[in-house]
Amino acid sequence: MSVKTKATTKHSHDPYLYLVLNVHPLCPIRSAAEHERAKKALRGLAGDKRQVVAEFKKVLISIIEAYEREAGLQLDTSGVSASRIVRHLLAERRMSVNAFAKSRVISQSAMSDMLNGKRDWSKSAIVSVADFFGRDPGLFLR
């Protein structure tokens, strides 16, 4: 579902405000039902590449993550390799390894070798990957 910002409200001239008022409020989540609504709203924005939507999704994700942390809903990723995490995050974004490597200024062959376990992850690659995905670098130290 792509959000249309040409609503017939008095706020239709401000796409960010439209998202807050019509897609999901940017406030703390207090219940499982609100958590489900927030995740549904986030899924509904998948594929929308506009900058305003990207900013909105970043904030909504942080609100969802805060609720999940407080509710003890975090997944245990200790047994998951950095390669699997990166491949999952790339798949979520429908991004190729080659495009990702270019965006991080890492050679495609080096990125492929790291993802295929033929090469250890360099510290600079870990920092770059963590920065790109907005994650703690420790997630990729495996």
PyMOL CGO cylinders between C-alpha atoms (Angstrom):
from pymol import cmd
from pymol.cgo import CYLINDER

trace = [
    CYLINDER, 0.00, 0.00, 0.00, 1.53, 3.26, -1.04, 0.3, 1, 1, 1, 1, 1, 1,
    CYLINDER, 1.53, 3.26, -1.04, 0.42, 6.25, 0.98, 0.3, 1, 1, 1, 1, 1, 1,
    CYLINDER, 0.42, 6.25, 0.98, -1.07, 9.00, -1.12, 0.3, 1, 1, 1, 1, 1, 1,
    CYLINDER, -1.07, 9.00, -1.12, -0.38, 12.49, 0.18, 0.3, 1, 1, 1, 1, 1, 1,
    CYLINDER, -0.38, 12.49, 0.18, -3.12, 14.23, -1.80, 0.3, 1, 1, 1, 1, 1, 1,
    CYLINDER, -3.12, 14.23, -1.80, -5.70, 13.82, 0.93, 0.3, 1, 1, 1, 1, 1, 1,
    CYLINDER, -5.70, 13.82, 0.93, -8.64, 16.10, 1.25, 0.3, 1, 1, 1, 1, 1, 1,
    CYLINDER, -8.64, 16.10, 1.25, -7.61, 17.28, 4.70, 0.3, 1, 1, 1, 1, 1, 1,
    CYLINDER, -7.61, 17.28, 4.70, -6.33, 20.70, 5.62, 0.3, 1, 1, 1, 1, 1, 1,
    CYLINDER, -6.33, 20.70, 5.62, -2.93, 19.01, 6.22, 0.3, 1, 1, 1, 1, 1, 1,
    CYLINDER, -2.93, 19.01, 6.22, -2.58, 17.57, 2.71, 0.3, 1, 1, 1, 1, 1, 1,
    CYLINDER, -2.58, 17.57, 2.71, 0.17, 20.08, 1.87, 0.3, 1, 1, 1, 1, 1, 1,
    CYLINDER, 0.17, 20.08, 1.87, 2.48, 18.48, 4.47, 0.3, 1, 1, 1, 1, 1, 1,
    CYLINDER, 2.48, 18.48, 4.47, 3.18, 14.81, 3.61, 0.3, 1, 1, 1, 1, 1, 1,
    CYLINDER, 3.18, 14.81, 3.61, 4.91, 14.08, 6.95, 0.3, 1, 1, 1, 1, 1, 1,
    CYLINDER, 4.91, 14.08, 6.95, 1.98, 15.42, 8.93, 0.3, 1, 1, 1, 1, 1, 1,
    CYLINDER, 1.98, 15.42, 8.93, -0.36, 13.41, 6.72, 0.3, 1, 1, 1, 1, 1, 1,
    CYLINDER, -0.36, 13.41, 6.72, 1.58, 10.24, 7.60, 0.3, 1, 1, 1, 1, 1, 1,
    CYLINDER, 1.58, 10.24, 7.60, 1.41, 11.01, 11.33, 0.3, 1, 1, 1, 1, 1, 1,
    CYLINDER, 1.41, 11.01, 11.33, -2.31, 11.78, 11.24, 0.3, 1, 1, 1, 1, 1, 1,
    CYLINDER, -2.31, 11.78, 11.24, -3.46, 9.08, 8.81, 0.3, 1, 1, 1, 1, 1, 1,
    CYLINDER, -3.46, 9.08, 8.81, -0.96, 6.20, 8.83, 0.3, 1, 1, 1, 1, 1, 1,
    CYLINDER, -0.96, 6.20, 8.83, 0.26, 5.93, 12.42, 0.3, 1, 1, 1, 1, 1, 1,
    CYLINDER, 0.26, 5.93, 12.42, 0.90, 8.43, 15.24, 0.3, 1, 1, 1, 1, 1, 1,
    CYLINDER, 0.90, 8.43, 15.24, 4.51, 8.80, 16.31, 0.3, 1, 1, 1, 1, 1, 1,
    CYLINDER, 4.51, 8.80, 16.31, 4.03, 8.16, 20.01, 0.3, 1, 1, 1, 1, 1, 1,
    CYLINDER, 4.03, 8.16, 20.01, 5.02, 5.35, 22.38, 0.3, 1, 1, 1, 1, 1, 1,
    CYLINDER, 5.02, 5.35, 22.38, 3.29, 2.01, 21.84, 0.3, 1, 1, 1, 1, 1, 1,
    CYLINDER, 3.29, 2.01, 21.84, 1.48, 0.87, 24.98, 0.3, 1, 1, 1, 1, 1, 1,
    CYLINDER, 1.48, 0.87, 24.98, -0.22, -2.41, 24.03, 0.3, 1, 1, 1, 1, 1, 1,
    CYLINDER, -0.22, -2.41, 24.03, 0.07, -5.50, 21.87, 0.3, 1, 1, 1, 1, 1, 1,
    CYLINDER, 0.07, -5.50, 21.87, -2.79, -4.22, 19.70, 0.3, 1, 1, 1, 1, 1, 1,
    CYLINDER, -2.79, -4.22, 19.70, -1.00, -0.90, 19.11, 0.3, 1, 1, 1, 1, 1, 1,
    CYLINDER, -1.00, -0.90, 19.11, 2.18, -2.88, 18.35, 0.3, 1, 1, 1, 1, 1, 1,
    CYLINDER, 2.18, -2.88, 18.35, 0.35, -4.90, 15.67, 0.3, 1, 1, 1, 1, 1, 1,
    CYLINDER, 0.35, -4.90, 15.67, -1.15, -1.73, 14.16, 0.3, 1, 1, 1, 1, 1, 1,
    CYLINDER, -1.15, -1.73, 14.16, 2.29, -0.10, 14.02, 0.3, 1, 1, 1, 1, 1, 1,
    CYLINDER, 2.29, -0.10, 14.02, 3.82, -3.14, 12.28, 0.3, 1, 1, 1, 1, 1, 1,
    CYLINDER, 3.82, -3.14, 12.28, 0.91, -3.22, 9.82, 0.3, 1, 1, 1, 1, 1, 1,
    CYLINDER, 0.91, -3.22, 9.82, 1.39, 0.48, 9.07, 0.3, 1, 1, 1, 1, 1, 1,
    CYLINDER, 1.39, 0.48, 9.07, 5.11, -0.09, 8.51, 0.3, 1, 1, 1, 1, 1, 1,
    CYLINDER, 5.11, -0.09, 8.51, 4.45, -3.01, 6.14, 0.3, 1, 1, 1, 1, 1, 1,
    CYLINDER, 4.45, -3.01, 6.14, 1.96, -0.81, 4.28, 0.3, 1, 1, 1, 1, 1, 1,
    CYLINDER, 1.96, -0.81, 4.28, 4.74, 1.65, 3.51, 0.3, 1, 1, 1, 1, 1, 1,
    CYLINDER, 4.74, 1.65, 3.51, 7.03, -0.99, 2.00, 0.3, 1, 1, 1, 1, 1, 1,
    CYLINDER, 7.03, -0.99, 2.00, 8.24, 0.00, -1.42, 0.3, 1, 1, 1, 1, 1, 1,
    CYLINDER, 8.24, 0.00, -1.42, 7.53, 3.71, -1.00, 0.3, 1, 1, 1, 1, 1, 1,
    CYLINDER, 7.53, 3.71, -1.00, 10.91, 5.29, -1.72, 0.3, 1, 1, 1, 1, 1, 1,
    CYLINDER, 10.91, 5.29, -1.72, 10.07, 8.93, -0.99, 0.3, 1, 1, 1, 1, 1, 1,
    CYLINDER, 10.07, 8.93, -0.99, 12.40, 10.66, 1.46, 0.3, 1, 1, 1, 1, 1, 1,
    CYLINDER, 12.40, 10.66, 1.46, 9.53, 11.81, 3.69, 0.3, 1, 1, 1, 1, 1, 1,
    CYLINDER, 9.53, 11.81, 3.69, 8.31, 8.21, 3.99, 0.3, 1, 1, 1, 1, 1, 1,
    CYLINDER, 8.31, 8.21, 3.99, 11.86, 6.96, 4.69, 0.3, 1, 1, 1, 1, 1, 1,
    CYLINDER, 11.86, 6.96, 4.69, 12.15, 9.46, 7.56, 0.3, 1, 1, 1, 1, 1, 1,
    CYLINDER, 12.15, 9.46, 7.56, 8.72, 8.49, 8.90, 0.3, 1, 1, 1, 1, 1, 1,
    CYLINDER, 8.72, 8.49, 8.90, 9.60, 4.77, 8.73, 0.3, 1, 1, 1, 1, 1, 1,
    CYLINDER, 9.60, 4.77, 8.73, 12.86, 5.36, 10.63, 0.3, 1, 1, 1, 1, 1, 1,
    CYLINDER, 12.86, 5.36, 10.63, 10.99, 6.98, 13.52, 0.3, 1, 1, 1, 1, 1, 1,
    CYLINDER, 10.99, 6.98, 13.52, 8.22, 4.37, 13.46, 0.3, 1, 1, 1, 1, 1, 1,
    CYLINDER, 8.22, 4.37, 13.46, 10.80, 1.56, 13.53, 0.3, 1, 1, 1, 1, 1, 1,
    CYLINDER, 10.80, 1.56, 13.53, 12.48, 3.11, 16.57, 0.3, 1, 1, 1, 1, 1, 1,
    CYLINDER, 12.48, 3.11, 16.57, 9.10, 3.28, 18.36, 0.3, 1, 1, 1, 1, 1, 1,
    CYLINDER, 9.10, 3.28, 18.36, 8.36, -0.36, 17.48, 0.3, 1, 1, 1, 1, 1, 1,
    CYLINDER, 8.36, -0.36, 17.48, 11.83, -1.44, 18.63, 0.3, 1, 1, 1, 1, 1, 1,
    CYLINDER, 11.83, -1.44, 18.63, 11.43, 0.44, 21.93, 0.3, 1, 1, 1, 1, 1, 1,
    CYLINDER, 11.43, 0.44, 21.93, 8.15, -1.34, 22.63, 0.3, 1, 1, 1, 1, 1, 1,
    CYLINDER, 8.15, -1.34, 22.63, 9.63, -4.73, 21.70, 0.3, 1, 1, 1, 1, 1, 1,
    CYLINDER, 9.63, -4.73, 21.70, 12.64, -4.12, 23.95, 0.3, 1, 1, 1, 1, 1, 1,
    CYLINDER, 12.64, -4.12, 23.95, 10.46, -3.09, 26.90, 0.3, 1, 1, 1, 1, 1, 1,
    CYLINDER, 10.46, -3.09, 26.90, 8.09, -6.03, 26.33, 0.3, 1, 1, 1, 1, 1, 1,
    CYLINDER, 8.09, -6.03, 26.33, 10.98, -8.49, 26.03, 0.3, 1, 1, 1, 1, 1, 1,
    CYLINDER, 10.98, -8.49, 26.03, 10.11, -9.34, 22.44, 0.3, 1, 1, 1, 1, 1, 1,
    CYLINDER, 10.11, -9.34, 22.44, 13.64, -9.15, 21.05, 0.3, 1, 1, 1, 1, 1, 1,
    CYLINDER, 13.64, -9.15, 21.05, 14.80, -12.11, 19.02, 0.3, 1, 1, 1, 1, 1, 1,
    CYLINDER, 14.80, -12.11, 19.02, 17.92, -13.93, 20.11, 0.3, 1, 1, 1, 1, 1, 1,
    CYLINDER, 17.92, -13.93, 20.11, 20.27, -13.50, 17.17, 0.3, 1, 1, 1, 1, 1, 1,
    CYLINDER, 20.27, -13.50, 17.17, 23.34, -14.91, 18.92, 0.3, 1, 1, 1, 1, 1, 1,
    CYLINDER, 23.34, -14.91, 18.92, 23.28, -18.03, 16.74, 0.3, 1, 1, 1, 1, 1, 1,
    CYLINDER, 23.28, -18.03, 16.74, 22.82, -16.14, 13.48, 0.3, 1, 1, 1, 1, 1, 1,
    CYLINDER, 22.82, -16.14, 13.48, 25.86, -15.25, 11.38, 0.3, 1, 1, 1, 1, 1, 1,
    CYLINDER, 25.86, -15.25, 11.38, 26.62, -11.71, 10.22, 0.3, 1, 1, 1, 1, 1, 1,
    CYLINDER, 26.62, -11.71, 10.22, 26.21, -12.96, 6.65, 0.3, 1, 1, 1, 1, 1, 1,
    CYLINDER, 26.21, -12.96, 6.65, 22.67, -14.20, 7.28, 0.3, 1, 1, 1, 1, 1, 1,
    CYLINDER, 22.67, -14.20, 7.28, 21.74, -10.94, 8.99, 0.3, 1, 1, 1, 1, 1, 1,
    CYLINDER, 21.74, -10.94, 8.99, 23.11, -8.86, 6.10, 0.3, 1, 1, 1, 1, 1, 1,
    CYLINDER, 23.11, -8.86, 6.10, 21.39, -11.07, 3.50, 0.3, 1, 1, 1, 1, 1, 1,
    CYLINDER, 21.39, -11.07, 3.50, 18.10, -10.75, 5.40, 0.3, 1, 1, 1, 1, 1, 1,
    CYLINDER, 18.10, -10.75, 5.40, 18.40, -6.96, 5.65, 0.3, 1, 1, 1, 1, 1, 1,
    CYLINDER, 18.40, -6.96, 5.65, 19.27, -6.72, 1.95, 0.3, 1, 1, 1, 1, 1, 1,
    CYLINDER, 19.27, -6.72, 1.95, 16.30, -8.90, 1.01, 0.3, 1, 1, 1, 1, 1, 1,
    CYLINDER, 16.30, -8.90, 1.01, 13.99, -6.68, 3.08, 0.3, 1, 1, 1, 1, 1, 1,
    CYLINDER, 13.99, -6.68, 3.08, 15.20, -3.72, 1.05, 0.3, 1, 1, 1, 1, 1, 1,
    CYLINDER, 15.20, -3.72, 1.05, 15.17, -5.66, -2.24, 0.3, 1, 1, 1, 1, 1, 1,
    CYLINDER, 15.17, -5.66, -2.24, 18.79, -4.65, -2.71, 0.3, 1, 1, 1, 1, 1, 1,
    CYLINDER, 18.79, -4.65, -2.71, 21.42, -6.68, -4.53, 0.3, 1, 1, 1, 1, 1, 1,
    CYLINDER, 21.42, -6.68, -4.53, 24.79, -7.50, -3.02, 0.3, 1, 1, 1, 1, 1, 1,
    CYLINDER, 24.79, -7.50, -3.02, 26.45, -5.59, -5.87, 0.3, 1, 1, 1, 1, 1, 1,
    CYLINDER, 26.45, -5.59, -5.87, 24.37, -2.44, -5.28, 0.3, 1, 1, 1, 1, 1, 1,
    CYLINDER, 24.37, -2.44, -5.28, 24.99, -2.70, -1.56, 0.3, 1, 1, 1, 1, 1, 1,
    CYLINDER, 24.99, -2.70, -1.56, 28.76, -3.11, -2.03, 0.3, 1, 1, 1, 1, 1, 1,
    CYLINDER, 28.76, -3.11, -2.03, 28.84, -0.06, -4.31, 0.3, 1, 1, 1, 1, 1, 1,
    CYLINDER, 28.84, -0.06, -4.31, 26.87, 2.01, -1.79, 0.3, 1, 1, 1, 1, 1, 1,
    CYLINDER, 26.87, 2.01, -1.79, 29.37, 1.09, 0.93, 0.3, 1, 1, 1, 1, 1, 1,
    CYLINDER, 29.37, 1.09, 0.93, 32.44, 1.56, -1.30, 0.3, 1, 1, 1, 1, 1, 1,
    CYLINDER, 32.44, 1.56, -1.30, 33.45, -2.06, -0.77, 0.3, 1, 1, 1, 1, 1, 1,
    CYLINDER, 33.45, -2.06, -0.77, 34.48, -4.18, -3.73, 0.3, 1, 1, 1, 1, 1, 1,
    CYLINDER, 34.48, -4.18, -3.73, 31.78, -6.57, -4.88, 0.3, 1, 1, 1, 1, 1, 1,
    CYLINDER, 31.78, -6.57, -4.88, 34.18, -9.50, -4.67, 0.3, 1, 1, 1, 1, 1, 1,
    CYLINDER, 34.18, -9.50, -4.67, 35.20, -8.63, -1.09, 0.3, 1, 1, 1, 1, 1, 1,
    CYLINDER, 35.20, -8.63, -1.09, 31.54, -8.29, -0.06, 0.3, 1, 1, 1, 1, 1, 1,
    CYLINDER, 31.54, -8.29, -0.06, 30.67, -11.61, -1.72, 0.3, 1, 1, 1, 1, 1, 1,
    CYLINDER, 30.67, -11.61, -1.72, 33.62, -13.31, -0.01, 0.3, 1, 1, 1, 1, 1, 1,
    CYLINDER, 33.62, -13.31, -0.01, 32.52, -11.96, 3.39, 0.3, 1, 1, 1, 1, 1, 1,
    CYLINDER, 32.52, -11.96, 3.39, 28.92, -13.03, 2.78, 0.3, 1, 1, 1, 1, 1, 1,
    CYLINDER, 28.92, -13.03, 2.78, 30.03, -16.50, 1.65, 0.3, 1, 1, 1, 1, 1, 1,
    CYLINDER, 30.03, -16.50, 1.65, 32.40, -17.04, 4.59, 0.3, 1, 1, 1, 1, 1, 1,
    CYLINDER, 32.40, -17.04, 4.59, 35.51, -17.06, 2.41, 0.3, 1, 1, 1, 1, 1, 1,
    CYLINDER, 35.51, -17.06, 2.41, 36.85, -13.97, 4.17, 0.3, 1, 1, 1, 1, 1, 1,
    CYLINDER, 36.85, -13.97, 4.17, 36.52, -12.53, 7.66, 0.3, 1, 1, 1, 1, 1, 1,
    CYLINDER, 36.52, -12.53, 7.66, 34.52, -9.36, 8.08, 0.3, 1, 1, 1, 1, 1, 1,
    CYLINDER, 34.52, -9.36, 8.08, 36.88, -6.39, 8.36, 0.3, 1, 1, 1, 1, 1, 1,
    CYLINDER, 36.88, -6.39, 8.36, 36.25, -3.86, 11.09, 0.3, 1, 1, 1, 1, 1, 1,
    CYLINDER, 36.25, -3.86, 11.09, 35.72, -1.12, 8.52, 0.3, 1, 1, 1, 1, 1, 1,
    CYLINDER, 35.72, -1.12, 8.52, 33.17, -3.29, 6.66, 0.3, 1, 1, 1, 1, 1, 1,
    CYLINDER, 33.17, -3.29, 6.66, 31.33, -4.01, 9.93, 0.3, 1, 1, 1, 1, 1, 1,
    CYLINDER, 31.33, -4.01, 9.93, 31.16, -0.32, 10.80, 0.3, 1, 1, 1, 1, 1, 1,
    CYLINDER, 31.16, -0.32, 10.80, 30.01, 0.55, 7.28, 0.3, 1, 1, 1, 1, 1, 1,
    CYLINDER, 30.01, 0.55, 7.28, 27.33, -2.18, 7.23, 0.3, 1, 1, 1, 1, 1, 1,
    CYLINDER, 27.33, -2.18, 7.23, 26.08, -1.25, 10.70, 0.3, 1, 1, 1, 1, 1, 1,
    CYLINDER, 26.08, -1.25, 10.70, 25.91, 2.41, 9.71, 0.3, 1, 1, 1, 1, 1, 1,
    CYLINDER, 25.91, 2.41, 9.71, 23.97, 1.62, 6.53, 0.3, 1, 1, 1, 1, 1, 1,
    CYLINDER, 23.97, 1.62, 6.53, 21.37, -0.48, 8.35, 0.3, 1, 1, 1, 1, 1, 1,
    CYLINDER, 21.37, -0.48, 8.35, 21.26, 1.74, 11.45, 0.3, 1, 1, 1, 1, 1, 1,
    CYLINDER, 21.26, 1.74, 11.45, 22.29, -1.15, 13.70, 0.3, 1, 1, 1, 1, 1, 1,
    CYLINDER, 22.29, -1.15, 13.70, 24.80, -1.65, 16.48, 0.3, 1, 1, 1, 1, 1, 1,
    CYLINDER, 24.80, -1.65, 16.48, 28.11, -2.90, 15.02, 0.3, 1, 1, 1, 1, 1, 1,
    CYLINDER, 28.11, -2.90, 15.02, 28.13, -5.65, 17.68, 0.3, 1, 1, 1, 1, 1, 1,
    CYLINDER, 28.13, -5.65, 17.68, 25.32, -7.35, 15.78, 0.3, 1, 1, 1, 1, 1, 1,
    CYLINDER, 25.32, -7.35, 15.78, 27.76, -8.14, 12.98, 0.3, 1, 1, 1, 1, 1, 1,
    CYLINDER, 27.76, -8.14, 12.98, 30.67, -9.30, 15.16, 0.3, 1, 1, 1, 1, 1, 1,
    CYLINDER, 30.67, -9.30, 15.16, 30.11, -13.05, 14.84, 0.3, 1, 1, 1, 1, 1, 1,
]
cmd.load_cgo(trace, "trace")
